[in-house]
């Protein structure tokens, strides 16, 4: 199996104007369309945390799309971090 098709798990921490602009819903829709599993949640400091699992090519595509986000969002920064825990299938919105 090509390496870009192997399942990888990664997290993104997105900062900027990313809450109260539909960012979580947009992320779930976009990640699901790309065939990724995971979750997205708002953090108390105003950032959004995303954890995804899937082929590396799809994860890279999601990261590129996160840089733009939904129309009302202003993404200032995306940090990538390791995710150790397994992610169940599907994509969930967390509080």
PyMOL commands that set and color helices and strands:
alter all, ss='L'
color gray80, all
select helices_A, chain A and resi 3-5+23-33+56-66
alter helices_A, ss='H'
color red, helices_A
select strands_A, chain A and resi 7-17+37-42+48-55+74-82+91-94
alter strands_A, ss='S'
color yellow, strands_A
deselect
rebuild
show_as cartoon
